Amino acid sequence: MLEHDCSMNDTLDNFTFQNISCDDKNAVFSSNRISFDDSAFLDNVSFDFDQIETSQKPPLQEQDPVVEEKTSQNVLYGKDYQENDMYLEALEESAEASNTSNDQGNTHESDKDSYRSANKPINNDSFSLSPPKELESPDRLLSQNVGQPNLEDKQSSSVLLENGSPHSNKDSQTSQLPTYELSAWNLPDAVLERYKARKVTKMFQWQFECLNNPKVLHGSSNLIYSAPTSAGKTLIAEILALKTIFDRKKKVIFILPFVSIVREKMYYFQDILSSSGVRAEGFMGSYNPPGGFNSVQLAICTIEKANSLINRLLEEERLAEIGSVFVDEMHLLGDPNRGYLLELLLTKLRYICLKDLNIQIQIIGMSATLPNLGQLARWLDSELYSTSFRPIPLYEQASICGDIFDNDMKIIRKLDTLPELGVDTDHVLQLCLETIQDSCSVLIFCPTKNWCENLAQQLSQAFSKLGNSQSPLGQLLRAQIRGDLIIEVLEQLKFCPVGLDSILKKTVSFGIAFHHAGLTMDERDIIEGAFRNGAIKVLVATSTLSSGVNLPARRVIIRSPVFGGRPLNLLTYRQMIGRAGRMGKDSKGESILICQKAEYKIAKELMSFELSPVESCLEGAGKLKRAILEVIASGVALSPDDIALFTNCTLMSITNADDQQDQLAVAKGKWRR
């Protein structure tokens, strides 16, 4: 979208943040007063921080997305420098491009109409807030609830151990759970100190139970475990990876789906291992660390890079150097685009370990809750652990024409309107302000990049009008939006290689930003850090963020149940709502799916249906033949017996065997009748 597609004449003009006013073109920034004119935005300005002895600006401090930590990274030029992954970014871009082609069909009519004239004020999708009985009290912005979800109903969990034999377990509230010391796992003191610096010293009961399996901990048995988003799955993988490196003296490969997550995890491990002498590096796209895999003990890779590393080690007969392979988002096995490669990689590992007893590679898989987890465990001959525990309770809701429904599609409250806010399509502004009043953040998912930018601009203009008013809502915004942090974010964006984007300038000025694949790596780094830091209160993003870097928020709003002209994928929906609730910061998480009346059925299905079983990507269209030809050409399989063994190591062999058993059972049942 070009600047002339939208007009925002109030960008920071005479807008006051607490004691900070903005009205002077030749600004002098101080700790008590900040002012400038939009026409000379941040040009030729000087800083005078009265209460800061150093002449340098304090860098924005990021907060760890999962647990509280001591932060030390600069949002732009700290550890978050990104390398370019041509393949994966093209993949992410293509996903958004397919949606962008349907921009006109996807964008709500009110969202589109708001930008047809650059000279008209933005009124649509601009929101309304339920009027409290006492307007002068911002604390009463929240509408009265007709009914409250039962928190205890959300905390039960079931555990599966030893290839799927069921065990029962009830997880109580977080405050009532027994915790276990991280030091009990005999990790090096230097590593424990780094965890302590991040305020991670204890673990949940379910994490202890999952780890405390002698077959996994000491016998190198494979493991598949499942838990909701934000339950702490990664900590288990970290401990097992560290024990592989320090106890077994073997290398570790960590497989993650996207470049952004690889980078985030690479910097995380580099911090954890900074004083231990262990080198952790990322392998992504065209980037390879100096010294390659030979000089690395912990390799964090995308799926494509991991497959390349495994193939090279096979050719060089060095696969025995690897002690364990960790696969995050294992449900991607069913992905039509990337599931084939992931299944082929794991099949090769299973095949090599069976063929050569001198090679013992432990496979650890983390997954969302799937109906056929037991089938995956049989495929990899692994232990299985599953829990429904979530440390931050998630309230799943839907908003349909102002009525808020719970996940049983029962009305729990109604949203009214507040005349001073003007038109509020689908109550988006109200839902944002309800969260901001509690000093919390909002993450909004939109189908397309254009929709993200449009909605971000609409929200920022609404915030501008409110912030310049003397109403209780204006006072609320001025109290919650910190001008000093916003100035810091704008300065960092200004020094990006591409400069300060005109639309980001207009939105970030009021604590709102957008995030999609059209931004540069530097811009994404700054926005992500600002959101974690609290400078950005509302982040509007495309669906790629749901499976990308970990950016949790108190409330997640899904702007439409239709993405790319089709109902939202159930797995994507689960990933989106999983972002709700920040560990260590929030007492609850909320997700709200915004629908029209005609989309009621879609909302009900998304909120009630379970994920589909993962199916083998080698099924049909000669894919198995292609896989066999690949292993023959690479020299992995050299005889008919090798090919038979390789075929039996595929997920398809397990699913076909189960289907045959089901058919046999049905036939016997009919015969008995």
C-alpha positions, -999 to +999 in steps of 0.1 A: +000+000+000+013+035-009+012+065+014-014+082-008-037+053-003-044+064+032-044+098+050-035+103+086-031+140+094-030+135+132+002+115+134+016+125+167+005+162+161-004+176+195-008+141+209+001+138+246+016+108+263+012+114+300+037+143+306+050+142+270+035+167+245+041+169+208+037+203+193+071+219+185+089+214+152+124+220+165+121+195+193+143+190+223+136+156+238+138+153+276+127+128+302+098+151+311+088+166+278+090+154+242+077+174+213+080+175+175+061+184+144+051+156+120+064+175+090+100+173+104+095+139+119+125+131+141+149+151+118+176+173+134+164+165+169+185+164+200+181+144+232+184+157+267+176+130+293+176+147+326+178+116+347+202+096+326+239+102+332+251+085+300+248+103+267+235+072+249+199+062+247+189+032+268+183+003+244+149-013+243+149-044+265+132-075+252+113-099+274+116-137+268+083-149+252+080-179+274+095-171+308+106-140+326+142-132+321+168-105+325+170-088+291+201-075+275+194-075+237+191-044+216+159-048+195+176-040+162+213-047+164+216-072+192+214-109+188+183-106+166+203-100+133+186-121+106+202-140+078+182-144+046+166-178+039+156-176+002+137-208+001+116-205+032+109-168+029+097-175-006+075-202+008+061-178+034+057-151+008+039-175-016+015-183+012+007-147+017+008-140-020-020-165-026-040-147+000-031-113-014-045-123-048-078-125-029-074-092-011-105-077-024-125-107-016-111-112+018-110-077+031-142-066+049-161-041+029-158-015+057-120-021+058-117-015+020-141+015+019-121+033+045-091+038+022-108+047-011-101+083-005-069+097+009-086+129+021-115+113+040-112+105+077-112+068+085-144+057+101-148+020+092-135-009+112-128+018+137-146+004+166-169+011+195-166+004+231-194-008+254-203+023+274-198+018+312-224+029+335-199+054+350-181+067+320-155+085+341-141+052+354-119+035+327-116+004+349-152-004+341-147-006+303-152-044+304-187-055+296-206-075+322-202-112+317-233-133+314-213-164+323-177-172+331-159-202+317-150-229+343-112-226+348-109-260+365-124-278+334-095-266+314-068-281+337-073-318+334-048-338+315-041-373+303-008-390+301+003-417+277+035-435+285+054-465+270+040-466+235+006-454+243-005-472+274-029-448+291-023-432+325-045-406+341-034-373+357-052-342+369-032-310+368-042-284+393-038-247+390-003-234+385+000-220+420-010-254+434+014-275+413+045-290+429+076-277+411+110-294+406+144-279+406+162-276+373+195-284+391+183-320+397+192-329+361+230-326+366+235-299+341+268-279+342+268-250+367+275-225+339+243-236+321+223-235+353+235-199+359+223-189+324+189-204+331+188-187+365+195-154+348+164-161+327+145-169+359+141-205+350+150-226+380+120-250+384+098-270+361+062-282+361+051-316+373+043-328+338+078-318+325+093-338+354+071-368+346+079-367+309+117-364+315+118-389+344+116-420+320+147-441+323+143-454+288+145-419+274+169-404+299+194-432+300+185-457+274+183-434+244+148-445+235+129-423+211+102-400+225+071-382+212+054-358+236+024-336+231+013-305+251-006-273+243+011-242+232+029-223+260+029-254+283+067-255+282+075-282+257+108-267+246+124-270+281+122-308+279+139-308+245+166-285+258+174-307+288+176-338+267+198-320+241+222-307+268+225-341+283+233-356+249+261-331+245+275-332+280+269-368+290+270-388+258+295-365+241+274-365+209+262-338+186+226-326+184+204-315+155+174-293+163+148-291+135+124-262+134+100-252+106+109-216+098+139-194+095+126-170+121+123-197+147+157-211+138+173-177+144+154-171+177+164-206+190+200-202+178+204-169+198+187-185+228+210-215+228+241-194+223+231-174+254+224-206+274+257-222+263+278-190+263+300-200+293+301-238+287+324-240+257+297-256+235+291-240+201+255-237+189+249-224+153+220-220+129+219-237+094+193-219+073+189-211+036+223-203+020+239-195+054+264-219+069+284-210+100+322-207+097+337-242+101+304-258+091+290-288+110+325-300+120+329-271+145+294-273+159+280-294+188+244-281+185+230-274+150+196-256+147+182-262+113+152-258+090+138-290+077+155-285+043+189-278+059+186-308+083+179-331+054+210-318+036+232-323+067+219-359+072+226-367+035+261-353+038+269-372+069+256-404+053+279-399+023+308-393+046+299-422+070+298-398+099+262-403+111+275-418+143+286-384+154+249-375+160+234-384+193+199-370+190+176-353+166+148-330+178+118-322+157+095-294+167+060-291+152+060-328+143+024-325+131+040-309+100+044-345+088+010-340+073+018-308+055+013-312+018+043-290+010+070-299+035+057-331+052+072-353+025+108-341+032+103-344+070+089-380+067+117-390+043+144-376+067+129-395+098+125-426+077+162-425+067+172-421+103+151-451+114+164-472+085+200-464+092+197-471+130+181-505+123+206-514+096+237-503+115+236-511+152+266-489+159+245-459+151+221-449+179+203-417+172+176-407+196+146-390+179+126-366+200+094-352+185+072-324+199+037-321+186+003-305+190-024-328+203-032-353+175-057-382+175-031-406+161-001-398+184+000-435+192+004-443+155+034-419+153+049-435+184+047-470+168+063-457+137+093-444+155+092-471+182+091-444+208+078-436+242+048-414+242+037-387+267+007-364+263-008-338+285-035-311+282-020-290+309-016-253+301+000-231+328-019-200+315-057-209+311-070-201+276-105-188+272-116-195+236-144-172+224-161-160+192-176-126+185-207-126+162-224-093+157-215-080+191-224-112+210-195-130+226-198-169+227-177-194+246-163-225+230-196-243+235-212-215+215-232-201+245-235-164+248-214-151+278-217-114+272-229-087+248-209-058+235-225-023+234-214+008+215-199+041+227-210+071+205-177+090+210-158+062+191-179+065+160-183+034+138-168+003+153-171-025+128-171-058+146-161-041+179-124-044+171-114-012+190-134-021+220-117-055+222-083-038+220-091-012+246-104-038+270-070-054+270-049-022+270-066-009+301-050-038+320-016-029+306-016-059+284-011-065+246-033-075+217-023-097+187-046-095+157-044-119+128-056-108+094-058-128+061-036-106+040-008-080+041-030-052+029-057-060+054-030-058+082-018-024+071-053-011+066-065-022+100-033-009+118-039+025+103-075+025+112-067+017+148-039+043+150-062+070+137-088+060+163-062+061+190-051+095+178-086+110+182-091+094+215-057+104+228-064+141+220-097+140+238-102+146+276-125+116+279-117+087+303-107+067+273-083+093+262-068+094+297-066+057+296-046+057+263-023+085+275-015+065+306-009+032+289+011+043+258+046+052+266+060+079+244+096+074+254+096+038+242+078+048+210+104+074+202+131+047+207+113+023+183+108+050+157+145+060+159+155+024+154+132+020+124+147+053+110+181+037+109+170+006+091+187+001+057+154+009+040+146+039+063+115+046+082+084+033+064+058+060+061+029+037+072+049+023+101+056+058+112+019+066+113+010+034+132+039+030+156+035+065+168+004+054+186+016+020+199+003+000+169+023-020+143+018-046+116+040-076+108+041-096+076+066-110+051+067-077+032+088-062+060+125-064+060+143-086+086+155-055+105+120-041+106+106-074+119+132-075+146+124-041+158+087-046+158+090-080+176+112-065+202+089-035+207+059-058+211+077-079+238+089-048+255+054-032+257+061-002+234+037-017+208+004-025+224-014-038+193+003-059+166-016-068+134-001-098+116-007-124+090-010-161+098+028-167+092+035-152+126+014-179+143+040-205+134+069-182+134+086-165+163+071-167+197+052-135+204+025-142+230-001-117+240-029-115+266-056-114+239-055-128+204-081-116+179-087-135+146-102-109+123-119-134+100-125-172+099-119-171+061-083-169+048-075-170+012-112-175+003-113-207+023-122-215+059-092-211+082-072-243+086-078-259+119-041-264+127-034-227+118-063-216+140-049-237+170-015-221+165-030-186+164-050-190+196-021-207+213-003-173+213-028-161+239-014-158+275+021-148+284+040-170+308+049-152+339+029-121+330-007-130+324-031-149+346-051-160+316-052-159+278-081-150+256-088-157+219-116-141+200-127-152+165-146-124+148-174-138+125-204-126+106-238-144+111-232-164+079-199-177+093-214-192+125-210-227+112-173-221+104-167-207+139-185-236+156-164-261+136-131-243+144-139-242+181-152-277+185-134-299+160-102-318+168-071-319+146-072-345+119-048-375+121-015-370+105-013-391+073+018-402+054+029-379+026+042-409+007+007-419-002-004-417-038+011-402-070+042-424-070+057-406-040+069-438-024+086-448-057+103-414-058+115-418-022+129-453-030+147-440-061+162-412-040+177-436-014+190-459-041+206-430-060+222-417-028+236-452-019+215-455+012+197-487+000+217-511-022+197-543-023+161-556-024+163-563+013+175-528+020+145-514+000+121-537+019+136-525+052+134-488+042+098-492+031+089-508+064+104-477+082+080-453+065+049-439+083+029-452+054+037-488+063+022-482+098-009-465+086-016-491+059-011-519+085-036-502+108-061-498+079-058-534+070-065-544+106-095-521+107-109-537+075-103-572+089-121-563+121-151-549+101-151-580+079-151-603+110-179-583+125-201-586+094-193-623+092-204-628+128-236-611+121 
